[in-house]
Amino acid sequence: MTAREHTPAPWGTAARATLHCLTGCAAGEVAGMAIGTALRWHDVPTMATAIALAFVFGYSLTVFAVLRAGVSLRAAVKVALAADTVSIVIMEITDNTVLALVPGALDAHLADGLFWASLAASFAVAFVVTTPVNRWLIGRGRGHAVVHAYH
């Protein structure tokens, strides 16, 4: 097998990696959107807060899992950055694009069904878009494949 060849990762493995990433991203995204909406911030600071918290929560899930394997914090952060960055970036671009395209979604309040429905739809689309990317990365020994050594 040459350096350019790879073994495709199973779809189930890619889906689980994406769900792991989506869990952290969704927690941060919901927190950021809820904060911005509750404080009646404009779209840009609300989305910036949601994106920042999505990265923090997403990386944190991996860091905590890797720390349990007994590695240093510095090494765990490096693993999380290598494992999650591409996945989180794609997920955030996708779900924020969906939110921006849904009429009224960014102006909806926490008590509005549109707020929660648009978030749920944006996460579903992000999952569908990101899973093949994670499959491709894992098949090349990248992305969530680097975390598997610590399980």
NUKOL-306099 format. One record per atom (N, C-alpha, C): x negated, y, z; atom name. Coordinates in nm, 3 decimals. Example, Ala and Ser with C-alpha at 12.3 -4.5 7.8 and 13.67 -1.06 7.14 Angstrom:
2
<node <-1.319,-0.569,0.780>,N>,
<node <-1.230,-0.450,0.780>,CA>,
<node <-1.320,-0.330,0.780>,C>,
<node <-1.285,-0.225,0.708>,N>,
<node <-1.367,-0.106,0.714>,CA>,
<node <-1.290,0.003,0.787>,C>,
END
This chain:
151
<node <-0.085,-0.118,0.000>,N>,
<node <0.000,0.000,0.000>,CA>,
<node <-0.089,0.124,0.000>,C>,
<node <-0.064,0.215,-0.091>,N>,
<node <-0.143,0.337,-0.099>,CA>,
<node <-0.093,0.439,0.002>,C>,
<node <-0.168,0.547,0.016>,N>,
<node <-0.132,0.652,0.112>,CA>,
<node <0.003,0.716,0.076>,C>,
<node <0.040,0.714,-0.051>,N>,
<node <0.166,0.777,-0.093>,CA>,
<node <0.285,0.685,-0.072>,C>,
<node <0.263,0.556,-0.060>,N>,
<node <0.373,0.463,-0.040>,CA>,
<node <0.415,0.465,0.107>,C>,
<node <0.538,0.425,0.129>,N>,
<node <0.587,0.421,0.266>,CA>,
<node <0.696,0.316,0.277>,C>,
<node <0.726,0.279,0.397>,N>,
<node <0.836,0.190,0.424>,CA>,
<node <0.952,0.274,0.471>,C>,
<node <1.064,0.274,0.399>,N>,
<node <1.177,0.356,0.444>,CA>,
<node <1.223,0.314,0.583>,C>,
<node <1.253,0.410,0.664>,N>,
<node <1.305,0.381,0.798>,CA>,
<node <1.450,0.336,0.784>,C>,
<node <1.494,0.247,0.870>,N>,
<node <1.636,0.208,0.867>,CA>,
<node <1.725,0.329,0.895>,C>,
<node <1.842,0.333,0.832>,N>,
<node <1.936,0.443,0.852>,CA>,
<node <1.975,0.455,0.999>,C>,
<node <1.990,0.342,1.069>,N>,
<node <2.027,0.346,1.212>,CA>,
<node <1.922,0.416,1.296>,C>,
<node <1.796,0.391,1.265>,N>,
<node <1.686,0.458,1.337>,CA>,
<node <1.690,0.608,1.311>,C>,
<node <1.711,0.644,1.185>,N>,
<node <1.719,0.787,1.151>,CA>,
<node <1.839,0.853,1.217>,C>,
<node <1.951,0.782,1.220>,N>,
<node <2.072,0.837,1.283>,CA>,
<node <2.052,0.857,1.433>,C>,
<node <1.987,0.761,1.499>,N>,
<node <1.961,0.775,1.643>,CA>,
<node <1.866,0.892,1.670>,C>,
<node <1.763,0.907,1.588>,N>,
<node <1.670,1.020,1.603>,CA>,
<node <1.743,1.152,1.583>,C>,
<node <1.832,1.155,1.486>,N>,
<node <1.908,1.277,1.459>,CA>,
<node <2.004,1.307,1.573>,C>,
<node <2.068,1.204,1.626>,N>,
<node <2.158,1.224,1.741>,CA>,
<node <2.082,1.277,1.862>,C>,
<node <1.962,1.227,1.883>,N>,
<node <1.879,1.275,1.993>,CA>,
<node <1.852,1.425,1.975>,C>,
<node <1.812,1.460,1.854>,N>,
<node <1.783,1.601,1.823>,CA>,
<node <1.911,1.684,1.834>,C>,
<node <2.020,1.632,1.781>,N>,
<node <2.146,1.704,1.783>,CA>,
<node <2.195,1.728,1.926>,C>,
<node <2.170,1.636,2.015>,N>,
<node <2.212,1.652,2.154>,CA>,
<node <2.147,1.776,2.216>,C>,
<node <2.016,1.787,2.202>,N>,
<node <1.946,1.904,2.255>,CA>,
<node <1.986,2.031,2.184>,C>,
<node <1.992,2.024,2.051>,N>,
<node <2.029,2.144,1.973>,CA>,
<node <2.171,2.189,2.009>,C>,
<node <2.262,2.095,2.018>,N>,
<node <2.402,2.130,2.048>,CA>,
<node <2.414,2.192,2.187>,C>,
<node <2.344,2.136,2.284>,N>,
<node <2.350,2.193,2.419>,CA>,
<node <2.300,2.338,2.419>,C>,
<node <2.188,2.362,2.354>,N>,
<node <2.134,2.497,2.346>,CA>,
<node <2.220,2.589,2.263>,C>,
<node <2.270,2.537,2.152>,N>,
<node <2.354,2.617,2.063>,CA>,
<node <2.484,2.658,2.132>,C>,
<node <2.548,2.562,2.199>,N>,
<node <2.673,2.592,2.270>,CA>,
<node <2.647,2.694,2.381>,C>,
<node <2.540,2.673,2.456>,N>,
<node <2.507,2.767,2.563>,CA>,
<node <2.483,2.908,2.507>,C>,
<node <2.404,2.918,2.402>,N>,
<node <2.375,3.047,2.343>,CA>,
<node <2.498,3.115,2.284>,C>,
<node <2.580,3.037,2.212>,N>,
<node <2.703,3.093,2.155>,CA>,
<node <2.800,3.135,2.265>,C>,
<node <2.808,3.054,2.370>,N>,
<node <2.897,3.087,2.481>,CA>,
<node <2.850,3.214,2.553>,C>,
<node <2.720,3.226,2.575>,N>,
<node <2.665,3.345,2.639>,CA>,
<node <2.694,3.469,2.555>,C>,
<node <2.659,3.462,2.427>,N>,
<node <2.679,3.576,2.339>,CA>,
<node <2.825,3.614,2.323>,C>,
<node <2.911,3.513,2.314>,N>,
<node <3.054,3.538,2.299>,CA>,
<node <3.113,3.596,2.427>,C>,
<node <3.076,3.537,2.540>,N>,
<node <3.128,3.585,2.669>,CA>,
<node <3.085,3.729,2.696>,C>,
<node <2.964,3.764,2.656>,N>,
<node <2.913,3.899,2.679>,CA>,
<node <2.947,3.993,2.564>,C>,
<node <3.019,3.942,2.466>,N>,
<node <3.064,4.020,2.349>,CA>,
<node <2.948,4.084,2.273>,C>,
<node <2.841,4.007,2.260>,N>,
<node <2.727,4.053,2.182>,CA>,
<node <2.764,4.049,2.034>,C>,
<node <2.687,4.119,1.955>,N>,
<node <2.702,4.113,1.810>,CA>,
<node <2.648,3.980,1.759>,C>,
<node <2.670,3.952,1.632>,N>,
<node <2.632,3.824,1.573>,CA>,
<node <2.483,3.792,1.584>,C>,
<node <2.398,3.887,1.552>,N>,
<node <2.254,3.860,1.547>,CA>,
<node <2.198,3.821,1.685>,C>,
<node <2.223,3.898,1.792>,N>,
<node <2.168,3.853,1.920>,CA>,
<node <2.232,3.722,1.970>,C>,
<node <2.358,3.702,1.937>,N>,
<node <2.423,3.576,1.977>,CA>,
<node <2.357,3.458,1.907>,C>,
<node <2.339,3.469,1.777>,N>,
<node <2.277,3.360,1.701>,CA>,
<node <2.131,3.341,1.742>,C>,
<node <2.060,3.449,1.767>,N>,
<node <1.920,3.438,1.808>,CA>,
<node <1.909,3.365,1.942>,C>,
<node <1.998,3.398,2.034>,N>,
<node <2.000,3.330,2.164>,CA>,
<node <2.033,3.182,2.146>,C>,
<node <2.133,3.153,2.064>,N>,
<node <2.171,3.015,2.040>,CA>,
<node <2.057,2.935,1.977>,C>,
<node <1.990,2.993,1.881>,N>,
<node <1.879,2.924,1.815>,CA>,
<node <1.763,2.903,1.912>,C>,
<node <1.728,3.005,1.988>,N>,
<node <1.619,2.991,2.085>,CA>,
<node <1.650,2.881,2.187>,C>,
<node <1.773,2.881,2.238>,N>,
<node <1.810,2.779,2.336>,CA>,
<node <1.818,2.640,2.273>,C>,
<node <1.856,2.632,2.146>,N>,
<node <1.857,2.502,2.077>,CA>,
<node <1.716,2.443,2.073>,C>,
<node <1.617,2.527,2.041>,N>,
<node <1.479,2.478,2.041>,CA>,
<node <1.435,2.438,2.182>,C>,
<node <1.467,2.520,2.281>,N>,
<node <1.426,2.490,2.419>,CA>,
<node <1.488,2.358,2.465>,C>,
<node <1.618,2.343,2.446>,N>,
<node <1.685,2.220,2.489>,CA>,
<node <1.637,2.101,2.406>,C>,
<node <1.624,2.119,2.276>,N>,
<node <1.580,2.009,2.189>,CA>,
<node <1.441,1.959,2.226>,C>,
<node <1.347,2.051,2.241>,N>,
<node <1.212,2.010,2.281>,CA>,
<node <1.211,1.951,2.422>,C>,
<node <1.291,2.007,2.511>,N>,
<node <1.292,1.960,2.650>,CA>,
<node <1.331,1.813,2.662>,C>,
<node <1.429,1.771,2.584>,N>,
<node <1.470,1.630,2.589>,CA>,
<node <1.352,1.538,2.557>,C>,
<node <1.276,1.574,2.456>,N>,
<node <1.161,1.492,2.419>,CA>,
<node <1.049,1.503,2.522>,C>,
<node <1.022,1.623,2.567>,N>,
<node <0.916,1.642,2.667>,CA>,
<node <0.944,1.559,2.791>,C>,
<node <1.067,1.564,2.842>,N>,
<node <1.100,1.488,2.963>,CA>,
<node <1.088,1.338,2.939>,C>,
<node <1.130,1.291,2.822>,N>,
<node <1.119,1.148,2.791>,CA>,
<node <0.973,1.104,2.784>,C>,
<node <0.890,1.186,2.724>,N>,
<node <0.748,1.151,2.710>,CA>,
<node <0.676,1.163,2.845>,C>,
<node <0.713,1.259,2.927>,N>,
<node <0.653,1.271,3.061>,CA>,
<node <0.679,1.145,3.143>,C>,
<node <0.796,1.085,3.125>,N>,
<node <0.827,0.961,3.199>,CA>,
<node <0.733,0.847,3.161>,C>,
<node <0.670,0.858,3.045>,N>,
<node <0.573,0.757,3.003>,CA>,
<node <0.437,0.778,3.069>,C>,
<node <0.425,0.886,3.147>,N>,
<node <0.303,0.908,3.223>,CA>,
<node <0.198,0.995,3.156>,C>,
<node <0.235,1.067,3.052>,N>,
<node <0.136,1.154,2.987>,CA>,
<node <0.141,1.293,3.049>,C>,
<node <0.041,1.373,3.021>,N>,
<node <0.035,1.508,3.075>,CA>,
<node <0.140,1.597,3.008>,C>,
<node <0.170,1.709,3.073>,N>,
<node <0.265,1.804,3.017>,CA>,
<node <0.215,1.856,2.882>,C>,
<node <0.088,1.886,2.874>,N>,
<node <0.030,1.936,2.749>,CA>,
<node <0.048,1.835,2.636>,C>,
<node <0.019,1.709,2.664>,N>,
<node <0.036,1.605,2.562>,CA>,
<node <0.183,1.586,2.526>,C>,
<node <0.271,1.594,2.626>,N>,
<node <0.414,1.579,2.600>,CA>,
<node <0.467,1.691,2.511>,C>,
<node <0.420,1.812,2.534>,N>,
<node <0.462,1.926,2.451>,CA>,
<node <0.414,1.906,2.308>,C>,
<node <0.291,1.859,2.291>,N>,
<node <0.238,1.833,2.157>,CA>,
<node <0.321,1.728,2.084>,C>,
<node <0.359,1.623,2.156>,N>,
<node <0.442,1.518,2.096>,CA>,
<node <0.577,1.575,2.056>,C>,
<node <0.637,1.654,2.145>,N>,
<node <0.769,1.713,2.115>,CA>,
<node <0.762,1.805,1.993>,C>,
<node <0.658,1.886,1.984>,N>,
<node <0.643,1.975,1.869>,CA>,
<node <0.630,1.894,1.740>,C>,
<node <0.550,1.788,1.744>,N>,
<node <0.531,1.705,1.626>,CA>,
<node <0.658,1.627,1.591>,C>,
<node <0.728,1.582,1.692>,N>,
<node <0.845,1.497,1.669>,CA>,
<node <0.968,1.574,1.625>,C>,
<node <0.987,1.693,1.679>,N>,
<node <1.117,1.759,1.667>,CA>,
<node <1.123,1.883,1.580>,C>,
<node <1.012,1.945,1.550>,N>,
<node <1.017,2.076,1.484>,CA>,
<node <1.091,2.074,1.352>,C>,
<node <1.057,1.987,1.261>,N>,
<node <1.122,1.985,1.130>,CA>,
<node <1.271,1.957,1.146>,C>,
<node <1.304,1.860,1.229>,N>,
<node <1.444,1.824,1.251>,CA>,
<node <1.524,1.940,1.308>,C>,
<node <1.469,2.007,1.408>,N>,
<node <1.540,2.120,1.470>,CA>,
<node <1.555,2.235,1.371>,C>,
<node <1.451,2.265,1.296>,N>,
<node <1.458,2.374,1.200>,CA>,
<node <1.569,2.348,1.099>,C>,
<node <1.572,2.230,1.042>,N>,
<node <1.675,2.197,0.942>,CA>,
<node <1.813,2.200,1.006>,C>,
<node <1.824,2.144,1.125>,N>,
<node <1.953,2.143,1.194>,CA>,
<node <2.001,2.285,1.223>,C>,
<node <1.913,2.371,1.267>,N>,
<node <1.952,2.508,1.300>,CA>,
<node <1.987,2.589,1.175>,C>,
<node <1.911,2.573,1.069>,N>,
<node <1.945,2.642,0.945>,CA>,
<node <2.083,2.597,0.897>,C>,
<node <2.106,2.468,0.902>,N>,
<node <2.233,2.414,0.853>,CA>,
<node <2.349,2.458,0.940>,C>,
<node <2.341,2.437,1.071>,N>,
<node <2.459,2.468,1.152>,CA>,
<node <2.487,2.617,1.161>,C>,
<node <2.383,2.699,1.160>,N>,
<node <2.408,2.844,1.163>,CA>,
<node <2.461,2.895,1.029>,C>,
<node <2.420,2.834,0.921>,N>,
<node <2.476,2.870,0.791>,CA>,
<node <2.625,2.837,0.787>,C>,
<node <2.661,2.718,0.835>,N>,
<node <2.802,2.679,0.839>,CA>,
<node <2.881,2.778,0.924>,C>,
<node <2.829,2.810,1.043>,N>,
<node <2.899,2.906,1.130>,CA>,
<node <2.916,3.042,1.062>,C>,
<node <2.813,3.086,0.993>,N>,
<node <2.820,3.216,0.926>,CA>,
<node <2.920,3.215,0.811>,C>,
<node <2.942,3.099,0.751>,N>,
<node <3.033,3.089,0.637>,CA>,
<node <3.179,3.069,0.675>,C>,
<node <3.205,3.026,0.797>,N>,
<node <3.344,3.006,0.841>,CA>,
<node <3.403,3.142,0.878>,C>,
<node <3.505,3.185,0.803>,N>,
<node <3.564,3.316,0.833>,CA>,
<node <3.612,3.327,0.978>,C>,
<node <3.564,3.430,1.046>,N>,
<node <3.605,3.457,1.183>,CA>,
<node <3.534,3.376,1.291>,C>,
<node <3.451,3.279,1.253>,N>,
<node <3.387,3.193,1.353>,CA>,
<node <3.298,3.271,1.449>,C>,
<node <3.223,3.365,1.396>,N>,
<node <3.130,3.440,1.481>,CA>,
<node <3.201,3.544,1.566>,C>,
<node <3.326,3.573,1.534>,N>,
<node <3.404,3.668,1.614>,CA>,
<node <3.501,3.599,1.708>,C>,
<node <3.510,3.467,1.700>,N>,
<node <3.602,3.391,1.785>,CA>,
<node <3.553,3.394,1.930>,C>,
<node <3.646,3.385,2.022>,N>,
<node <3.614,3.385,2.164>,CA>,
<node <3.616,3.242,2.219>,C>,
<node <3.562,3.225,2.337>,N>,
<node <3.551,3.092,2.397>,CA>,
<node <3.685,3.020,2.408>,C>,
<node <3.793,3.093,2.426>,N>,
<node <3.925,3.031,2.440>,CA>,
<node <3.991,3.000,2.306>,C>,
<node <3.928,3.041,2.196>,N>,
<node <3.985,3.018,2.063>,CA>,
<node <3.946,2.881,2.010>,C>,
<node <4.043,2.814,1.952>,N>,
<node <4.015,2.685,1.889>,CA>,
<node <3.915,2.698,1.776>,C>,
<node <3.916,2.812,1.706>,N>,
<node <3.823,2.834,1.596>,CA>,
<node <3.678,2.831,1.643>,C>,
<node <3.653,2.883,1.764>,N>,
<node <3.517,2.881,1.819>,CA>,
<node <3.466,2.737,1.827>,C>,
<node <3.545,2.651,1.889>,N>,
<node <3.503,2.513,1.913>,CA>,
<node <3.510,2.428,1.786>,C>,
<node <3.610,2.451,1.702>,N>,
<node <3.621,2.374,1.577>,CA>,
<node <3.506,2.407,1.483>,C>,
<node <3.471,2.533,1.473>,N>,
<node <3.361,2.571,1.383>,CA>,
<node <3.227,2.518,1.435>,C>,
<node <3.207,2.519,1.567>,N>,
<node <3.084,2.460,1.622>,CA>,
<node <3.079,2.311,1.593>,C>,
<node <3.190,2.241,1.616>,N>,
<node <3.193,2.097,1.591>,CA>,
<node <3.166,2.067,1.443>,C>,
<node <3.228,2.144,1.355>,N>,
<node <3.206,2.123,1.212>,CA>,
<node <3.061,2.151,1.174>,C>,
<node <3.003,2.256,1.232>,N>,
<node <2.864,2.289,1.199>,CA>,
<node <2.769,2.179,1.246>,C>,
<node <2.797,2.116,1.360>,N>,
<node <2.713,2.007,1.408>,CA>,
<node <2.728,1.883,1.320>,C>,
<node <2.849,1.857,1.275>,N>,
<node <2.872,1.742,1.187>,CA>,
<node <2.796,1.758,1.056>,C>,
<node <2.804,1.876,0.997>,N>,
<node <2.731,1.902,0.872>,CA>,
<node <2.580,1.893,0.896>,C>,
<node <2.534,1.948,1.006>,N>,
<node <2.390,1.944,1.038>,CA>,
<node <2.343,1.800,1.054>,C>,
<node <2.424,1.715,1.115>,N>,
<node <2.388,1.574,1.132>,CA>,
<node <2.372,1.507,0.996>,C>,
<node <2.469,1.531,0.907>,N>,
<node <2.466,1.469,0.774>,CA>,
<node <2.345,1.517,0.693>,C>,
<node <2.311,1.643,0.704>,N>,
<node <2.199,1.699,0.629>,CA>,
<node <2.065,1.653,0.687>,C>,
<node <2.056,1.645,0.819>,N>,
<node <1.928,1.617,0.885>,CA>,
<node <1.892,1.469,0.889>,C>,
<node <1.989,1.380,0.891>,N>,
<node <1.960,1.236,0.901>,CA>,
<node <1.869,1.186,0.788>,C>,
<node <1.895,1.219,0.661>,N>,
<node <1.803,1.171,0.557>,CA>,
<node <1.662,1.229,0.571>,C>,
<node <1.652,1.350,0.621>,N>,
<node <1.520,1.411,0.643>,CA>,
<node <1.445,1.332,0.750>,C>,
<node <1.515,1.300,0.860>,N>,
<node <1.451,1.222,0.966>,CA>,
<node <1.413,1.082,0.916>,C>,
<node <1.496,1.023,0.831>,N>,
<node <1.463,0.891,0.774>,CA>,
<node <1.334,0.901,0.694>,C>,
<node <1.323,1.005,0.613>,N>,
<node <1.204,1.026,0.532>,CA>,
<node <1.080,1.046,0.620>,C>,
<node <1.094,1.129,0.726>,N>,
<node <0.981,1.155,0.816>,CA>,
<node <0.938,1.029,0.890>,C>,
<node <1.034,0.957,0.946>,N>,
<node <1.003,0.836,1.022>,CA>,
<node <0.936,0.733,0.932>,C>,
<node <0.982,0.721,0.809>,N>,
<node <0.922,0.627,0.714>,CA>,
<node <0.778,0.658,0.683>,C>,
<node <0.737,0.780,0.709>,N>,
<node <0.598,0.822,0.686>,CA>,
<node <0.519,0.835,0.816>,C>,
<node <0.577,0.785,0.926>,N>,
<node <0.507,0.789,1.055>,CA>,
<node <0.509,0.925,1.121>,C>,
<node <0.601,1.010,1.078>,N>,
<node <0.610,1.145,1.133>,CA>,
<node <0.744,1.163,1.202>,C>,
<node <0.769,1.286,1.249>,N>,
<node <0.896,1.314,1.316>,CA>,
<node <0.910,1.228,1.441>,C>,
<node <1.026,1.169,1.458>,N>,
<node <1.052,1.091,1.579>,CA>,
<node <0.969,0.964,1.586>,C>,
<node <0.903,0.927,1.479>,N>,
<node <0.815,0.810,1.484>,CA>,
<node <0.701,0.830,1.584>,C>,
<node <0.658,0.954,1.605>,N>,
<node <0.548,0.978,1.699>,CA>,
<node <0.592,0.960,1.843>,C>,
<node <0.722,0.965,1.868>,N>,
<node <0.774,0.947,2.006>,CA>,
<node <0.782,0.800,2.043>,C>,
<node <0.798,0.714,1.945>,N>,
<node <0.821,0.572,1.971>,CA>,
<node <0.707,0.507,2.048>,C>,
<node <0.587,0.559,2.037>,N>,
<node <0.475,0.504,2.113>,CA>,
<node <0.492,0.523,2.263>,C>,
<node <0.581,0.613,2.303>,N>,
<node <0.598,0.645,2.445>,CA>,
<node <0.723,0.582,2.506>,C>,
<node <0.793,0.501,2.429>,N>,
<node <0.914,0.434,2.482>,CA>,
<node <0.880,0.299,2.537>,C>,
END
